[in-house]
Structures are given as C-alpha cells and as structure tokens.
Amino acid sequence: MAKVMKSDARKKDTREKIELGGLIVKAGLRYEKRALLLGLLIDAGRRIRGNEAERSRLTAIGAEAFGHDGE
C-alpha cells in the first residue's frame, strides 16, 4: 500500500514539473540558460512578496497569455 502511495506521489510530482516546464516554453524562454531562468523567478518572487500591485500586474499578464490560446 505504501509503495502505491509513493508511486502516486511521484507521478503527481512529475506531472507538476512537466506543467511548470511548459510555462517556461509558453513564456518564450525555452532556450534561455537555466541560471537566467532561476534568477528571473527568484527576482519575481522577491518583487511580489508584500506587493499586491505587482502581483496583480503579473497575474493579469499571465491570464492574458493563457487567454490567447484558450487555456
């Protein structure tokens, strides 16, 4: 039983990572260096902490990008 739960958890984790990678592709950053991508994400994380205006602005940009392809 524990083995099945581990397997399900691993599948869920793998699926989540694939989806997150898809966001990188969708953003047009597929060919950027990993260090740059991580730097962008760390910087964005810092900028949105406690800054609802920035969080809202970036959420609107993302929602618009999803809207263009029906997602």
N, C-alpha and C positions, 0 to 999 in steps of 0.2 A: 504494500500500500504506500509506504513512504517513497519507494522508488518511482511509483506512478506520479506522486505529487511533485517530486523533484523534476521529473521529465516534463510535466505540465508547466512548472515554473520556468524551466529553461526555454521551453517553446514560447512562452509569453514574453520572456526577456528578449529572445532572438527577434521575435516579431516587432517588438517595440524599437529595437535598434535598427531594424530594416526601415521602419517608418521614419525614424529620425534621420537616417541617411537620405531618404527620399526628400526630406525638406531641404537638405543641402543642395541636392540636384535641382529641385524646384526653384531655389533661390539663385540659380545660375552660378553656383560656386563649386561645381564638381571638380574642376581642375586646379583649384587653389591648394596650396600646401596645408597640411594638417595643422601646423603650428599657427598659421594665419587664422584658420577656422576656429581653433580653440581660443585664440586671442580675441577674435570678434565676439564669441559667445561669452567669454569672461567679462569683457568690457560692457557688453549689453546687460549682462546680469547685474553688474555694479550700477549701471545707469538707471535701471528700473526699480532698484530697491528704494522704497520710500518715495518714489516719484511717479505718482499716478498719471500725471500728464504724459510723461514719456511712455509709460506702459500702455496707455490708451492710444497714443500716436502709433506705436509699433504694432499694436493689435489691429488697428484699422488698416495698416499697410498689409499685414498678413491676411486679413479677412478679404481684402480686395483681390489679392493674388489668388486665393482659393476660389473666389467668385468667378474669376476669368475662365476657369476650366470646369466649373460645375461641382467642385468638391465642397 
